[in-house]
């Protein structure tokens, strides 16, 4: 902050003043031994020199030519003393010490700097208080004398009338309190050092109720341009969460340099009073952008000065009845910022964890000094109470204008990162992303006993998956009309779409669009409902994604349920998509002729070109874990079984998602599943489906079984079982759902034949092999079904 630029002095101006000052200091080194003293003007000049802003200032004055000239003059000085050599040596040491001090002592102490600013705020406030007829948006220039430094300085108070009205009439801060808060003791001045990444200097007031921050001239111009709307907004919106800006000043110290210091004063979001204040246990500074790193979690030490960023967010904020009004107010505030083309602002969230004693005695204090007026979000000593916590919330750092410089920065940064990862983006996009993020981190309802999701930095896979799902969502908006009759041509048809995703154009290849439109209509799936159901934000994708694991433990893809969990999106390999596309001419007739089939219902296949080098192949189908909206089902374990033989079952390993059930494979199977009287009928249907898959040389398909609970206040077992085929309540009170056969897109081709033969040559037991002869695979699969499903 102190390294402010200043015009380079010319010879004959300050240059000569510094040179003469050094010359006088040289002479004083010798004359002081003879009892002479420096004049008052010389002492004042030395003090002024000591107040130079930075080393660069002194270095600019003391150019090599100046130093050479001074050394030449030194040699010409004939100073006769009793001990010439010794005195000359002392003089030389003093001379070089003087030069060293001029270069190294380049700035005033932080305490002196803060003292001058706080003094200027006090004096300007007192002076403005006398002018009761001042116009709201006029600027006032004050001139004061600093007795400590024996110098004059100017303070320009911007929009003095408007900020005074906000302080006194809106936030209830009288001038006397405002002045008193900035009467800081020396120890607090010296302890107020601390600069952020921008190089700004911050200082708390006496009780930490207010903060001043040095800002750039561009930010001053931005605030002046929007101050009328800000003033009006604060008057009309008493619950506004935009930072409480209550003073804007410019300090000019022309007696020292031509630099100017701009200072903004605002209320402390996390302040809860000077007595019995709530300690803040967590502080978050959230922008709503994804991190540019590929790490899932940052180390605790990465958080800056105890303030955690988006990449450190490891929790959600359950605000109960405050959620709706909070989001509504955020929307109004962000609309104001967007209207003035502002971006890069943050939501500051301070969290106090209430103790049992505090919960018992907790009462709103609407007249508390920390309320800053009548805001409902500051009724509890500056915050609002929900979920056993007190939240202190405010929008800060909201003076960054998206102008020419930011547009250039955006152009360069967008070559390296996506818009979702950047802060430097268009104001409208920033506002939309910010509000969507707020909806995610302030979820509906009460906090569950188990935290459903820990937000973390998005990986490249999650980013690509999010882009692919958004592309599919956009593609469904362009859904083809269903065909009148199924002909051989519609099985081979493909359509290319260009859709806008995250501000960029993405190419999507849709396989058999008319055919799947026909199937959706035949199965009663409304396209408009699918469109809304697949509108998934990245946090939800992170929370609900589950990896698809093969028998060797390798990750083959990812599954993500839709909003209602009616559908599921699954990623697959290119070869599997090609196999499935070819298999459609057999799959569709079977599904249409066997209405009771338990094979998964596929309603879309897509290829999404995420980037030049990245492709995502996506299958959309009915979710085997879904029952009905009336009976929401929460699974605890999902069994994906192929009938592989294992000698000793092993416990399943949970993946990164804790909001999805634990995935269990054949090696984790240690039980049977009671599905009641419907068991025989379901086994018969499964036998027909397996025979169909075997006849077309399909392998690696899986039986999906989910164990969990129905989340409903009252559940009639018989009624629920009639709601969904394959649903049954066990004697232990758990619910078992037979989801059907999934993963049907693996064909036993030449590559699989070679792999199977090689495994047999190496004496691998066929019963433990996933890739094996379709006839044997089908027989082993049905043997597993017979042994696993019971009455």
Protein Blocks (a to p, Z undefined) as FASTA:
>chain_A
ZZcccddddehilmmmmmmmmmmmmmmmmmmmnopacdfklmmmmmmmmmpfbfklmmmm
mgfklmmmmmmmmmmpccddfblmlmmmmmmmmmmmmmmmmmmmmbccfklmmmmmmmmm
mmmmmmmmmmmmbcfkbccddddddfklopadddddehklmmmmmmmmmnopafklmmmm
mmccfklmmmmgccdfkopacdddfkomaccddddfklmmmmmmmmmmmmmmmmmmmmbc
bdcdfbdcddddfklmmcdcdddddddfklgbjehpacdfbdcddehiacfbfbfbdcfk
lpgghiacfklpcbdcdekjmmmmmmmmmmmmmmmmmmnopghiacddddddddfklmmm
gccdfkbfklnpaafklmngoiaceehiacddddehilbccdfklmmmmmmmmmmpcfkl
pmbdcfklmmmmmmmmmmmmmcghjddfbdfbdcddddfklmmmmmmmmmmmmmmmmccc
ddfbdcfklmmgccdddddeehiacddddehkllmmmmmmmnopafklmmmmmmccfklm
mmmgccdddfkopafbdcdddfkomaccddddfklmmmmmmmmmmmmmmmmmmmmbcbdc
dfbdcdddfblmbccdddddddfkbcbfklccddfbdcddehiacfbdcdddddfblkbc
cdddfklgcbdcdebjmlmmmmmmmmmmmmmmmmnopghiacdddddddddfbdcfklmm
mmpghiacdfkopacddebjehilbccdfklmmmmmmmmmnopafklpfbdcfklmmmmm
mmmmmmmpcZZ
